[in-house]
Amino acid sequence: MTDTTTGPLVIRSPQDAIAAVPYLLGFHPADSLVVVGFDGPHNTCALRLDLPTSRTGCERTAGVLARNDFRRALVLGYGPADPVAPAVADVWETLTAKGVEVVEALRVAEGRWWSMTCVDQRCCPPEGRPYDITASAVAAQATLAGHVALPDRDELARSVAPLDGPVRAAMRQATDRAERRFLAWAREGLSPARIRSRMAEEGVTLLADLSARDSPPSDDDVAWLGVLLTSMRVRDEAWVRIDEDAAGADIDFWRYVLRRVEEPYVPGPACLLAFAAFTVGDGGLANVSLDRAARADPDYSMAALLRDIIAAGIPPSKARLGMTPEELARAYADHDTPDP
């Protein structure tokens, strides 16, 4: 499993690197190998592999950094020495072969860190050196920049998990109402083409209305939006409305929707949340959102596209849509087929 992100955090020491990684990934890693690429055109890139690593995973990691013109890297292994040492050796070899210089390799475990390149016991004692992330200027910088470091990846996954209890019961009832509303169109005798057109009309109107509100959408709004997002036209309308320069509000909105919709309607909101997270460099959140989309529909095309973009290490600046709702409407109009 690989998590990637970009950000402007400044790393000047081993302690800075250790403090930065949880904010770059969105969670505190464990039993992981993390490679931080820097000295390139795209700020900082952090990639994570589960321990034990595979040769393929190391080669893929090195390839991502090399393709995106990162010239140097830090390697951090989280866990006991036995699985960390061979993983560090493998990724070091593959990075070097790709022309990426490894400037330092660290092992991090139980509140201490060890340099895997230094043999001077005066600065790198055998018992390791303690660290305190909370005392780091990097942690303060990351927090001010809006980065969050959850305790572990499971906690990050839980942040997009479906809500239960009374919220779930209320959403089931709202979804029943939304589905009956949709099926009534067929009972009215509308053609499939007219139903698609009507979904687009109502979806565009609803998205514009919700974006103008200061309060969260109601259960009925969320359920109806979930149904309408099964239309690619509506999904794409929501996609181009994400603010690629400041997607914080979009992340909050689509997380809210994703955690409430019923499972058949998960893929659209999950992918929209993933894209919003990706635009701000939150690869961890993007990945767990795509995991939810894949569980609901393994063949959902937007999820596959975003997964490929993230796995390739393509920075958000190179994956911008750059399309307005008006341009999207014209593009769909150009490809409309007449109602049979």
NUKE-904191 format. One record per residue (C-alpha): x, y, z; chain; residue number from 1. Coordinates in nm, 4 decimals, padded with zeros to 6 digits, always signed. Example, Ala and Ser with C-alpha at 12.3 -4.5 7.8 and 13.67 -1.06 7.14 Angstrom:
<<+01.2300 -00.4500 +00.7800> "A" 1> <<+01.3670 -00.1060 +00.7140> "A" 2> 
This chain:
<<+00.0000 +00.0000 +00.0000> "A" 1> <<+00.1383 +00.3405 -00.0951> "A" 2> <<+00.0299 +00.6813 +00.0298> "A" 3> <<+00.1582 +00.9942 -00.1419> "A" 4> <<+00.1303 +01.3613 -00.0716> "A" 5> <<+00.2958 +01.6904 -00.1526> "A" 6> <<+00.3495 +01.9897 +00.0683> "A" 7> <<+00.5817 +02.2811 +00.1458> "A" 8> <<+00.7204 +02.1463 +00.4774> "A" 9> <<+01.0866 +02.2325 +00.5303> "A" 10> <<+01.3002 +01.9416 +00.6580> "A" 11> <<+01.6455 +02.0285 +00.7910> "A" 12> <<+01.7285 +01.7438 +01.0326> "A" 13> <<+01.6370 +01.3820 +01.1196> "A" 14> <<+01.3988 +01.5112 +01.3851> "A" 15> <<+01.2316 +01.7344 +01.1280> "A" 16> <<+01.1855 +01.4365 +00.8959> "A" 17> <<+01.0345 +01.2232 +01.1722> "A" 18> <<+00.8021 +01.5082 +01.2683> "A" 19> <<+00.6981 +01.5767 +00.9090> "A" 20> <<+00.6118 +01.2230 +00.7969> "A" 21> <<+00.2863 +01.1825 +00.9963> "A" 22> <<+00.1586 +01.5099 +00.8522> "A" 23> <<+00.2666 +01.4209 +00.4994> "A" 24> <<+00.0841 +01.0866 +00.5203> "A" 25> <<-00.2061 +01.2022 +00.7379> "A" 26> <<-00.1326 +00.9432 +01.0087> "A" 27> <<+00.1495 +00.8068 +01.2232> "A" 28> <<+00.3017 +00.5108 +01.0367> "A" 29> <<+00.3897 +00.1754 +01.1925> "A" 30> <<+00.5585 -00.1282 +01.0375> "A" 31> <<+00.6234 +00.0865 +00.7321> "A" 32> <<+00.8938 +00.2063 +00.4999> "A" 33> <<+00.8539 +00.5747 +00.4092> "A" 34> <<+01.0510 +00.7461 +00.1333> "A" 35> <<+01.0440 +01.1262 +00.1269> "A" 36> <<+01.1467 +01.2775 -00.2043> "A" 37> <<+01.2666 +01.6376 -00.2215> "A" 38> <<+01.4905 +01.8718 -00.4212> "A" 39> <<+01.2611 +01.8648 -00.7212> "A" 40> <<+00.9986 +02.0808 -00.8898> "A" 41> <<+00.7031 +01.9510 -00.6850> "A" 42> <<+00.7800 +02.0368 -00.3218> "A" 43> <<+00.7867 +01.7197 -00.1087> "A" 44> <<+00.6541 +01.3725 -00.1849> "A" 45> <<+00.6130 +01.0983 +00.0772> "A" 46> <<+00.5498 +00.7381 -00.0263> "A" 47> <<+00.4776 +00.4539 +00.2148> "A" 48> <<+00.5205 +00.0776 +00.1819> "A" 49> <<+00.4079 -00.1868 +00.4280> "A" 50> <<+00.6814 -00.3964 +00.5888> "A" 51> <<+00.8072 -00.6364 +00.4773> "A" 52> <<+00.8499 -00.4693 +00.1395> "A" 53> <<+00.8729 -00.6333 -00.1999> "A" 54> <<+01.1283 -00.5645 -00.4684> "A" 55> <<+00.8469 -00.4557 -00.6964> "A" 56> <<+00.7234 -00.2050 -00.4405> "A" 57> <<+01.0699 -00.0573 -00.3966> "A" 58> <<+01.1186 -00.0273 -00.7723> "A" 59> <<+00.7797 +00.1377 -00.8127> "A" 60> <<+00.8631 +00.3871 -00.5377> "A" 61> <<+01.1974 +00.4747 -00.6960> "A" 62> <<+01.0299 +00.5092 -01.0345> "A" 63> <<+00.7706 +00.7545 -00.9014> "A" 64> <<+01.0386 +00.9847 -00.7599> "A" 65> <<+01.2585 +00.9612 -01.0679> "A" 66> <<+00.9724 +01.0294 -01.3122> "A" 67> <<+00.8780 +01.3387 -01.1164> "A" 68> <<+01.2342 +01.4712 -01.1122> "A" 69> <<+01.3059 +01.4404 -00.7416> "A" 70> <<+01.6821 +01.4375 -00.7045> "A" 71> <<+01.7214 +01.3398 -00.3383> "A" 72> <<+01.5377 +01.1292 -00.0826> "A" 73> <<+01.5163 +01.0449 +00.2872> "A" 74> <<+01.4318 +00.6872 +00.3880> "A" 75> <<+01.2619 +00.6089 +00.7190> "A" 76> <<+01.1855 +00.2588 +00.8432> "A" 77> <<+00.9269 +00.2250 +01.1197> "A" 78> <<+00.9612 -00.0912 +01.3260> "A" 79> <<+01.2164 -00.3467 +01.4509> "A" 80> <<+01.5600 -00.3667 +01.2924> "A" 81> <<+01.5072 -00.7062 +01.1265> "A" 82> <<+01.2371 -00.6034 +00.8769> "A" 83> <<+01.3598 -00.2439 +00.8433> "A" 84> <<+01.7228 -00.3094 +00.7470> "A" 85> <<+01.6625 -00.5228 +00.4334> "A" 86> <<+01.3791 -00.2929 +00.3223> "A" 87> <<+01.6048 +00.0106 +00.3501> "A" 88> <<+01.8805 -00.1695 +00.1593> "A" 89> <<+01.6439 -00.2648 -00.1233> "A" 90> <<+01.4899 +00.0783 -00.1664> "A" 91> <<+01.8320 +00.2463 -00.1387> "A" 92> <<+01.9609 +00.0303 -00.4235> "A" 93> <<+01.6610 +00.0981 -00.6467> "A" 94> <<+01.6659 +00.4738 -00.5755> "A" 95> <<+02.0353 +00.4940 -00.6584> "A" 96> <<+01.9805 +00.2996 -00.9796> "A" 97> <<+01.7172 +00.5572 -01.0805> "A" 98> <<+01.9522 +00.8480 -01.0106> "A" 99> <<+01.7906 +00.9562 -00.6829> "A" 100> <<+02.0439 +01.0278 -00.4076> "A" 101> <<+01.9610 +00.8914 -00.0614> "A" 102> <<+02.0899 +01.1504 +00.1852> "A" 103> <<+01.9886 +00.9711 +00.5052> "A" 104> <<+01.8220 +00.6539 +00.6263> "A" 105> <<+01.6639 +00.6311 +00.9702> "A" 106> <<+01.4972 +00.3617 +01.1761> "A" 107> <<+01.2190 +00.4841 +01.4033> "A" 108> <<+01.0696 +00.2799 +01.6862> "A" 109> <<+00.9303 +00.3274 +02.0372> "A" 110> <<+00.9980 +00.7003 +02.0567> "A" 111> <<+01.3583 +00.6743 +01.9367> "A" 112> <<+01.5451 +00.6996 +01.6090> "A" 113> <<+01.8669 +00.5490 +01.4766> "A" 114> <<+02.0732 +00.6637 +01.1798> "A" 115> <<+02.1476 +00.3729 +00.9471> "A" 116> <<+02.4354 +00.5618 +00.7858> "A" 117> <<+02.6243 +00.7036 +01.0867> "A" 118> <<+02.8644 +00.4933 +01.2944> "A" 119> <<+02.9770 +00.7720 +01.5284> "A" 120> <<+02.8393 +00.6787 +01.8699> "A" 121> <<+02.8865 +01.0348 +01.9951> "A" 122> <<+02.5978 +01.1547 +01.7808> "A" 123> <<+02.4235 +00.8228 +01.7084> "A" 124> <<+02.4393 +00.6051 +02.0234> "A" 125> <<+02.3434 +00.2353 +02.0014> "A" 126> <<+02.0346 +00.2921 +02.2162> "A" 127> <<+01.9071 +00.5503 +01.9684> "A" 128> <<+01.8048 +00.9087 +02.0251> "A" 129> <<+01.4667 +01.0111 +02.1676> "A" 130> <<+01.2450 +01.2504 +01.9746> "A" 131> <<+00.9380 +01.4589 +02.0499> "A" 132> <<+00.7237 +01.5452 +01.7501> "A" 133> <<+00.5137 +01.7934 +01.9451> "A" 134> <<+00.8208 +02.0066 +02.0150> "A" 135> <<+00.9146 +02.0328 +01.6473> "A" 136> <<+00.8736 +02.3515 +01.4477> "A" 137> <<+00.7757 +02.1291 +01.1533> "A" 138> <<+00.4727 +02.0017 +01.3448> "A" 139> <<+00.3629 +02.3577 +01.4148> "A" 140> <<+00.4183 +02.4517 +01.0522> "A" 141> <<+00.2178 +02.1505 +00.9331> "A" 142> <<-00.0697 +02.2273 +01.1679> "A" 143> <<-00.0846 +02.5881 +01.0521> "A" 144> <<-00.0902 +02.4631 +00.6916> "A" 145> <<-00.3970 +02.2522 +00.7712> "A" 146> <<-00.2268 +01.9105 +00.7831> "A" 147> <<-00.3606 +01.6525 +01.0293> "A" 148> <<-00.1779 +01.3514 +01.1722> "A" 149> <<-00.4143 +01.0823 +01.3010> "A" 150> <<-00.2859 +00.8077 +01.5346> "A" 151> <<-00.2701 +00.5443 +01.2607> "A" 152> <<-00.4043 +00.4523 +00.9197> "A" 153> <<-00.7011 +00.2680 +01.0683> "A" 154> <<-00.8098 +00.5929 +01.2317> "A" 155> <<-00.7814 +00.7670 +00.8966> "A" 156> <<-00.9999 +00.4977 +00.7390> "A" 157> <<-01.2540 +00.5399 +01.0180> "A" 158> <<-01.2764 +00.9103 +00.9316> "A" 159> <<-01.4539 +00.8135 +00.6068> "A" 160> <<-01.6405 +00.5089 +00.7402> "A" 161> <<-02.0218 +00.4990 +00.7326> "A" 162> <<-02.1953 +00.6454 +01.0342> "A" 163> <<-02.4072 +00.4067 +01.2361> "A" 164> <<-02.6867 +00.4246 +01.4910> "A" 165> <<-02.9655 +00.6821 +01.4581> "A" 166> <<-02.7893 +00.8557 +01.1673> "A" 167> <<-02.7845 +00.5343 +00.9653> "A" 168> <<-03.1494 +00.4579 +01.0436> "A" 169> <<-03.2523 +00.8077 +00.9356> "A" 170> <<-03.0478 +00.7813 +00.6150> "A" 171> <<-03.2079 +00.4472 +00.5240> "A" 172> <<-03.5489 +00.6116 +00.5463> "A" 173> <<-03.4293 +00.9142 +00.3455> "A" 174> <<-03.2799 +00.6827 +00.0808> "A" 175> <<-03.6086 +00.4927 +00.0529> "A" 176> <<-03.7825 +00.8244 -00.0137> "A" 177> <<-03.5201 +00.9256 -00.2717> "A" 178> <<-03.5459 +00.5939 -00.4554> "A" 179> <<-03.9258 +00.6139 -00.4652> "A" 180> <<-03.8944 +00.9663 -00.6018> "A" 181> <<-03.6631 +00.8442 -00.8755> "A" 182> <<-03.8747 +00.5396 -00.9659> "A" 183> <<-04.1806 +00.7635 -00.9978> "A" 184> <<-04.0226 +00.9099 -01.3119> "A" 185> <<-04.0375 +00.5713 -01.4803> "A" 186> <<-04.3968 +00.5264 -01.3719> "A" 187> <<-04.4727 +00.8623 -01.5348> "A" 188> <<-04.3648 +00.7039 -01.8632> "A" 189> <<-04.0472 +00.9075 -01.9101> "A" 190> <<-03.8013 +00.7614 -02.1601> "A" 191> <<-03.4505 +00.6612 -02.0432> "A" 192> <<-03.3067 +00.9606 -02.2284> "A" 193> <<-03.5520 +01.1987 -02.0603> "A" 194> <<-03.4731 +01.0449 -01.7203> "A" 195> <<-03.1020 +01.1049 -01.7801> "A" 196> <<-03.1750 +01.4631 -01.8817> "A" 197> <<-03.3912 +01.5203 -01.5776> "A" 198> <<-03.1257 +01.3765 -01.3460> "A" 199> <<-02.8756 +01.6229 -01.4917> "A" 200> <<-03.1133 +01.9151 -01.4520> "A" 201> <<-03.1979 +01.8341 -01.0920> "A" 202> <<-02.8406 +01.7436 -01.0048> "A" 203> <<-02.6943 +02.0703 -01.1330> "A" 204> <<-02.9630 +02.2677 -00.9515> "A" 205> <<-02.9123 +02.0777 -00.6252> "A" 206> <<-02.5332 +02.1153 -00.6334> "A" 207> <<-02.5633 +02.4900 -00.6905> "A" 208> <<-02.8148 +02.5172 -00.4074> "A" 209> <<-02.6063 +02.3159 -00.1611> "A" 210> <<-02.2890 +02.5115 -00.2397> "A" 211> <<-02.4700 +02.8361 -00.1543> "A" 212> <<-02.5815 +02.7153 +00.1902> "A" 213> <<-02.4021 +02.7778 +00.5180> "A" 214> <<-02.5542 +02.4715 +00.6869> "A" 215> <<-02.4992 +02.0991 +00.6184> "A" 216> <<-02.7412 +01.9296 +00.3780> "A" 217> <<-03.0425 +01.7488 +00.5203> "A" 218> <<-03.0765 +01.3710 +00.5152> "A" 219> <<-03.3164 +01.3975 +00.2208> "A" 220> <<-03.0727 +01.6212 +00.0325> "A" 221> <<-02.7869 +01.3758 +00.0917> "A" 222> <<-02.9954 +01.0774 -00.0152> "A" 223> <<-03.1253 +01.2493 -00.3295> "A" 224> <<-02.7763 +01.3721 -00.4156> "A" 225> <<-02.6490 +01.0149 -00.3808> "A" 226> <<-02.9084 +00.8921 -00.6286> "A" 227> <<-02.8392 +01.1753 -00.8746> "A" 228> <<-02.4620 +01.1156 -00.8584> "A" 229> <<-02.5162 +00.7810 -01.0304> "A" 230> <<-02.5480 +01.0034 -01.3387> "A" 231> <<-02.2042 +01.0679 -01.4863> "A" 232> <<-02.3189 +01.4151 -01.5895> "A" 233> <<-02.4064 +01.5044 -01.2293> "A" 234> <<-02.0889 +01.3418 -01.0958> "A" 235> <<-01.8794 +01.5430 -01.3406> "A" 236> <<-02.0653 +01.8622 -01.2452> "A" 237> <<-01.9678 +01.8021 -00.8825> "A" 238> <<-01.6127 +01.7221 -00.9924> "A" 239> <<-01.5530 +02.0502 -01.1784> "A" 240> <<-01.7027 +02.2460 -00.8884> "A" 241> <<-01.4243 +02.1344 -00.6510> "A" 242> <<-01.1995 +02.4308 -00.5732> "A" 243> <<-00.8581 +02.3036 -00.6787> "A" 244> <<-00.6837 +02.5992 -00.5130> "A" 245> <<-00.8543 +02.5646 -00.1728> "A" 246> <<-01.0495 +02.2423 -00.1383> "A" 247> <<-01.0909 +02.2393 +00.2412> "A" 248> <<-01.4639 +02.3102 +00.2268> "A" 249> <<-01.5090 +02.0500 -00.0484> "A" 250> <<-01.3301 +01.7899 +00.1662> "A" 251> <<-01.5628 +01.8617 +00.4583> "A" 252> <<-01.8711 +01.8489 +00.2353> "A" 253> <<-01.7904 +01.5262 +00.0528> "A" 254> <<-01.6763 +01.3520 +00.3722> "A" 255> <<-02.0137 +01.4499 +00.5236> "A" 256> <<-02.2002 +01.3067 +00.2249> "A" 257> <<-01.9859 +00.9922 +00.1965> "A" 258> <<-02.0356 +00.8919 +00.5587> "A" 259> <<-02.4128 +00.9193 +00.5236> "A" 260> <<-02.5072 +00.7735 +00.1850> "A" 261> <<-02.6113 +00.4096 +00.1629> "A" 262> <<-02.3569 +00.1665 +00.0183> "A" 263> <<-02.4862 +00.1561 -00.3436> "A" 264> <<-02.4328 +00.5333 -00.3662> "A" 265> <<-02.0804 +00.5412 -00.2165> "A" 266> <<-01.8558 +00.5480 -00.5303> "A" 267> <<-01.9399 +00.8998 -00.6512> "A" 268> <<-01.8992 +01.0829 -00.3175> "A" 269> <<-01.5943 +00.8706 -00.2289> "A" 270> <<-01.4161 +00.9640 -00.5520> "A" 271> <<-01.5096 +01.3300 -00.5200> "A" 272> <<-01.3663 +01.3319 -00.1684> "A" 273> <<-01.0553 +01.1542 -00.2971> "A" 274> <<-01.0024 +01.4158 -00.5673> "A" 275> <<-01.0559 +01.7057 -00.3261> "A" 276> <<-00.8033 +01.5499 -00.0857> "A" 277> <<-00.5575 +01.4894 -00.3686> "A" 278> <<-00.5704 +01.8543 -00.4777> "A" 279> <<-00.4435 +01.9658 -00.1348> "A" 280> <<-00.1779 +01.6944 -00.1223> "A" 281> <<-00.3564 +01.4669 +00.1257> "A" 282> <<-00.2719 +01.1348 -00.0371> "A" 283> <<-00.3622 +00.9349 +00.2735> "A" 284> <<-00.7204 +01.0619 +00.2782> "A" 285> <<-00.7443 +01.0205 -00.0988> "A" 286> <<-00.6381 +00.6570 -00.0733> "A" 287> <<-00.8764 +00.5557 +00.2053> "A" 288> <<-01.1592 +00.7275 +00.0166> "A" 289> <<-01.0736 +00.5282 -00.2953> "A" 290> <<-01.0679 +00.2117 -00.0831> "A" 291> <<-01.4309 +00.2805 +00.0092> "A" 292> <<-01.5203 +00.3394 -00.3558> "A" 293> <<-01.3542 +00.0120 -00.4577> "A" 294> <<-01.5394 -00.1880 -00.1930> "A" 295> <<-01.8706 -00.0496 -00.3178> "A" 296> <<-01.7893 -00.0885 -00.6903> "A" 297> <<-01.4541 -00.2406 -00.7935> "A" 298> <<-01.5084 -00.1276 -01.1539> "A" 299> <<-01.5915 +00.2384 -01.0936> "A" 300> <<-01.3912 +00.4204 -01.3615> "A" 301> <<-01.3206 +00.7460 -01.1743> "A" 302> <<-01.1731 +00.5479 -00.8848> "A" 303> <<-00.9431 +00.3579 -01.1194> "A" 304> <<-00.8322 +00.6826 -01.2859> "A" 305> <<-00.7531 +00.8553 -00.9561> "A" 306> <<-00.5764 +00.5472 -00.8213> "A" 307> <<-00.3510 +00.5413 -01.1283> "A" 308> <<-00.2736 +00.9125 -01.0928> "A" 309> <<-00.1810 +00.8762 -00.7263> "A" 310> <<+00.0182 +00.5562 -00.7768> "A" 311> <<+00.2166 +00.7253 -01.0530> "A" 312> <<+00.3066 +01.0084 -00.8156> "A" 313> <<+00.1616 +01.2720 -01.0470> "A" 314> <<+00.1493 +01.5996 -00.8495> "A" 315> <<-00.1826 +01.7840 -00.8159> "A" 316> <<-00.0468 +02.0707 -01.0242> "A" 317> <<-00.0241 +01.8360 -01.3234> "A" 318> <<-00.3675 +01.6808 -01.2765> "A" 319> <<-00.5865 +01.9899 -01.2637> "A" 320> <<-00.9166 +01.9740 -01.4488> "A" 321> <<-00.9167 +02.3431 -01.5340> "A" 322> <<-01.2810 +02.3281 -01.6453> "A" 323> <<-01.5721 +02.5480 -01.5397> "A" 324> <<-01.9323 +02.4268 -01.5021> "A" 325> <<-02.0179 +02.6288 -01.8130> "A" 326> <<-01.7469 +02.4543 -02.0159> "A" 327> <<-01.8659 +02.1180 -01.8880> "A" 328> <<-02.2235 +02.1965 -01.9905> "A" 329> <<-02.1075 +02.2874 -02.3420> "A" 330> <<-01.8995 +01.9711 -02.3664> "A" 331> <<-02.1984 +01.7553 -02.2761> "A" 332> <<-02.4238 +01.9528 -02.5105> "A" 333> <<-02.1846 +01.8849 -02.7972> "A" 334> <<-02.2161 +01.5111 -02.7373> "A" 335> <<-02.5870 +01.4905 -02.6633> "A" 336> <<-02.7872 +01.2445 -02.8714> "A" 337> <<-03.1479 +01.3158 -02.9613> "A" 338> <<-03.4198 +01.1689 -02.7423> "A" 339> <<-03.5524 +00.8610 -02.9322> "A" 340> 
